[in-house]
Amino acid sequence: MSENGLSHFLGGSPGNVILRLLVMSLIVGAAMVFFNLTPRDLIEALRQFVDNIWSGGLESLRTILVYIGYGAIVVIPIFILVRLLKMMRRS
């Protein structure tokens, strides 16, 4: 893969992508320490989530919709803000 193809795949130059990943990893790691979470806790929560879906039937469908709603409350405003900031930079 050429340098141009690699940059296209990564969404930027490899150095910039590595720097962004390091900063995001630092932020997420700090948040995990703040909330006293470990990767094992997250994997266990995911396993329990899948178990609940498998054994819960319609109740698990409601749980999924609640999770989607909670996530949307955070994700959609961030998405809109990022898009607006990108539009402002372009003009």
N, C-alpha and C positions, 0 to 999 in steps of 0.2 A: 504494500500500500504506500503510495507516495505521500510526501509531507502534506501536500494539499488535500489529498484524500483522507489522511489521518485527521487533519484539522477539521475537515467537514464532518467526519464521523464523530469526533469529540465535541464539536460545537465551538471550537476556538483552538488557539495554539495549545500544544501539549503543556507548556509551562503554565499558562494561565489556568488551564483546566485543573492541573495538579494543585495550584495555589488555592483555587476556589474550593476544591474538594477538601483540602487541609483545613481551611477556615470553617467550612460547614461541619466537618468532623469534630473540630474543636467545640463548636457551638452545641452540636447534638450531644457530644460526650459530656459537656458541662451540664446540660439540661438533665441527662440521665443521672449524673451524680447528684444533682440538686434534688431530683425526685426519688433517689435511692433505687434506681433501676439498673439491672445488668442485662446483657444480651440473653442470658439464660432465662431471666424473668420474662422478657419479650417473647422468646420462643415458647415458653410454657403458656403464656397468655394466648398466643396464636393456636397452640394445641388445644387448649380449653375451648377457644372460640370454635374451632373445627368440630370438636366433640359436641358442643352445644348445637351446632347446626345439624350434625348428623342425627342426634337423638331427640332434638326438640321439636321438629316438625314446624308447624305454623308459628309457634312462639319464636323460633330462631329466625324466621323470615321477618318478624316484627323487630327483632334485635338488629338484624342487618339494616333495615330501614332506619332505625334510630342511629346506628353508627354512621350511615351515609348522611343523615341529617346533621349530626354533630360535625362530621368532617366538612360538609358543605358550608357550614357557618364560618369555618376558618378558611377553607381553600378558596371559595369563590371571591370574597373580598380581596384576598391576596392576589389572586389571578387578575382581577380587574385593576388593582393598583399597579401591578407589574406591567400590564398592557398599556395603561395610561402613561406610565413613566417612559415606556419605550416609544410611544407615539410622540410624547413631548420632546424626546431626544432627537427624533427624526426630523421634526419641523424646526 
